[in-house]
Amino acid sequence: MLRPQWMLMIASAINACTATPPALAPEPPPAVPAPEAVPAAVVAPVVSLPIVDTPLPFDDARKALTLAYLRAHVDPDATTIDIVPHVVVLHWTGGGTFDSAFATFAPNTLEGRPELAGAGDLNVSSQFIVDRDGTIHRVMPETWMARHCIGLNWNSIGVENVGGTDEAPLTDAQVAADAALIRYLASKYPIEVVVGHHEYRTLDGTKYFRELDANYRTEKVDPGPVFMGRVREAIADLRLAGGSPPM
């Protein structure tokens, strides 16, 4: 028989309450943010500088003389002529041309320097020679020891500037070149100090100075306070020590 309308409505409501509810779709997991990119290690770029490689003769005999000098003056147990430079020493050559300076440094053994002769046969030299027009010549590897400054040879790079006489005074171009060269060296090595040759004894007694012969010292005047003052002004932002004992 037909049920009244109100009974059909009640039955429909009961069925709705007792029916198994449809399965709910699972909620998506919360989005995980992508990891941030890890930056690559930052390495300070080496300052670009035009350098002319003009190597001195440096055969096995000269290497042996260099090692002998290191053993006599710095470390009796030295086994290599390699250095880690912390100091830059500026010089003048006392001559008027690059060629004359190169010729002075080229022989393996020292000639005509009686004040130095008793301290070893190794000839004097320097890693760089800066000509009067500002041309920078690298005449030996930057990290091989050169005999250029008592007490500092073992951890310094020497820069010879052509000139220093009345006929061939040091030039503006050399001031600029020396400043640029120091920036280049400081971008490659742990340079902490810049001195003129005439200032080298201000470092005696500091960690930078090593000389086993307590009586082996000389007095120097090159390249002079005016030249050093101009170079220091040009590199003031590097905040390098020099001219007085570092703290």
C-alpha positions in Angstrom: 0.0 0.0 0.0 1.0 3.5 -0.4 2.7 5.2 2.5 1.8 8.7 3.5 4.2 11.3 2.3 5.4 12.1 5.8 6.4 8.5 6.4 8.6 8.5 3.3 10.3 11.7 4.4 11.2 10.1 7.8 12.5 6.9 6.2 14.7 8.9 3.9 16.2 10.9 6.8 16.9 7.6 8.7 18.7 6.1 5.7 20.8 9.2 5.3 22.0 9.1 8.9 22.8 5.4 9.0 24.4 5.1 5.5 28.2 4.6 5.4 29.7 7.9 4.5 31.8 8.0 1.3 35.6 7.8 1.9 37.3 11.2 2.0 40.2 11.8 -0.2 43.4 12.3 1.9 44.6 15.9 2.2 47.8 16.6 0.3 50.9 16.9 2.5 52.1 20.5 3.2 54.4 21.7 0.5 58.1 21.5 1.6 60.0 24.6 0.5 62.9 23.9 -1.9 66.3 24.1 -0.1 68.2 27.3 -0.7 71.1 27.1 -3.0 74.4 26.8 -1.2 76.7 29.6 -2.5 80.1 28.5 -3.8 83.1 29.5 -1.7 84.1 33.1 -2.3 87.7 33.4 -3.5 89.1 36.9 -4.0 90.2 37.2 -7.6 93.9 37.9 -8.3 94.4 41.5 -9.4 95.2 41.6 -13.1 98.5 43.3 -13.9 100.6 43.5 -17.1 103.9 41.8 -16.2 106.7 41.0 -18.6 108.5 37.8 -17.8 112.2 38.3 -18.3 113.8 35.4 -16.4 117.3 35.5 -15.0 119.5 32.4 -15.6 118.7 30.1 -12.6 120.3 26.8 -13.1 120.9 24.0 -10.5 124.1 25.7 -9.4 122.3 28.8 -8.5 119.6 26.8 -6.7 122.3 25.1 -4.7 123.8 28.5 -3.7 120.3 29.8 -2.7 119.8 26.8 -0.5 123.2 27.2 1.0 122.4 30.8 1.8 119.2 29.8 3.5 120.9 27.2 5.6 123.7 29.6 6.7 121.4 32.6 7.5 117.9 31.4 8.2 117.4 27.6 8.9 120.3 25.1 9.0 117.7 22.4 8.1 116.2 24.1 5.0 115.4 21.7 2.2 113.8 24.0 -0.4 114.3 27.5 -1.8 110.5 28.1 -1.8 109.2 30.9 0.3 105.8 32.1 1.6 105.9 35.9 1.1 104.6 38.1 3.9 106.7 41.2 3.2 107.4 43.3 0.1 110.7 45.3 0.1 111.1 48.2 -2.4 114.6 49.1 -3.6 116.4 51.2 -6.2 119.1 49.8 -8.5 121.4 52.8 -8.4 121.8 52.5 -12.2 120.0 54.0 -15.2 118.8 51.1 -17.2 116.9 47.8 -16.9 119.7 46.1 -18.9 122.4 47.1 -16.4 120.3 45.9 -13.5 119.6 42.6 -15.2 123.3 42.1 -16.0 124.2 42.7 -12.4 121.8 40.0 -11.2 122.5 37.5 -13.9 125.7 35.8 -12.7 125.3 33.1 -10.1 127.9 34.4 -7.7 128.4 37.8 -6.1 130.9 40.2 -7.6 132.2 43.6 -6.4 130.2 43.7 -3.1 132.9 43.3 -0.3 130.4 44.3 2.4 128.3 41.2 1.5 131.0 38.8 0.3 131.6 37.3 3.7 128.0 36.2 4.0 128.0 33.8 1.1 128.7 33.4 -2.6 125.0 33.7 -3.9 124.6 36.8 -6.1 122.1 39.5 -5.2 118.8 39.6 -7.1 115.2 40.4 -6.8 112.0 38.9 -8.0 111.0 42.0 -9.9 112.6 44.9 -11.6 110.5 48.0 -12.5 111.8 50.1 -15.3 111.6 53.9 -15.3 108.7 53.9 -17.7 106.7 51.7 -15.3 107.3 48.4 -17.1 107.2 45.5 -14.5 109.7 42.7 -15.2 109.4 39.5 -13.3 112.9 38.1 -13.4 112.5 35.1 -11.2 109.6 33.1 -9.6 107.7 35.0 -7.0 108.1 32.2 -4.4 111.8 31.4 -4.9 114.1 33.1 -2.4 116.1 36.1 -3.8 119.1 37.6 -1.9 117.9 41.2 -1.7 117.5 42.2 1.9 119.2 40.9 5.0 116.9 39.2 7.5 113.9 39.3 5.2 115.0 37.2 2.2 113.2 34.1 3.6 109.7 35.6 3.5 109.8 38.6 1.3 109.5 39.7 -2.4 112.0 42.2 -3.6 111.1 44.9 -6.1 114.0 46.8 -7.7 113.3 50.2 -9.3 115.7 51.2 -12.0 117.3 54.5 -11.1 117.9 56.4 -7.9 120.6 58.7 -9.2 120.6 62.4 -10.1 120.8 61.4 -13.7 118.1 58.8 -13.4 115.7 59.7 -10.6 112.8 57.4 -9.7 109.6 58.3 -11.6 105.9 58.8 -11.2 105.4 55.8 -13.4 107.4 53.7 -11.0 105.3 54.9 -8.0 102.2 53.8 -9.9 103.7 50.5 -11.0 105.0 49.6 -7.5 101.5 50.4 -6.0 99.8 48.2 -8.6 102.4 45.4 -8.1 101.8 45.4 -4.3 98.1 45.1 -4.9 98.7 42.2 -7.2 101.0 40.5 -4.7 98.6 41.1 -1.8 95.8 39.5 -3.8 97.9 36.3 -4.2 99.9 36.0 -1.0 99.5 36.8 2.7 101.3 40.2 2.4 101.3 42.0 5.7 104.2 44.5 5.5 105.7 46.8 2.9 109.0 48.5 3.7 111.7 50.3 1.8 115.2 48.8 1.9 116.2 51.8 4.1 113.6 50.7 6.6 114.4 47.0 6.8 116.0 47.2 10.3 112.7 48.4 11.8 111.7 44.7 11.5 114.7 43.3 13.3 113.3 41.5 16.4 109.9 40.9 14.8 108.6 37.6 13.5 109.4 38.7 10.0 113.1 39.0 10.5 115.5 36.0 10.6 119.2 36.3 10.5 121.5 33.8 12.3 124.5 36.0 12.1 123.9 38.8 14.7 126.7 40.9 13.1 125.4 40.8 9.6 123.6 44.1 9.1 124.1 47.0 6.6 122.8 50.6 6.4 120.7 51.4 3.3 119.2 54.6 1.9 117.1 53.2 -1.0 114.5 54.0 -2.2 114.1 56.8 0.4 111.2 58.2 2.4 109.7 60.4 -0.3 109.2 57.5 -2.7 107.9 55.2 0.0 105.5 57.9 1.2 104.0 58.2 -2.3 103.7 54.5 -2.7 102.1 54.1 0.8 99.6 56.8 0.0 98.6 54.9 -3.2 98.0 51.7 -1.2 96.6 53.2 2.0 93.4 51.2 1.7 95.3 47.9 1.9 96.2 48.8 5.5 99.6 47.2 5.3 102.1 47.7 8.1 105.6 49.1 7.5 108.1 51.8 8.3 108.0 51.0 12.0 107.8 47.7 13.9 104.4 46.0 13.4 102.3 45.6 16.6 
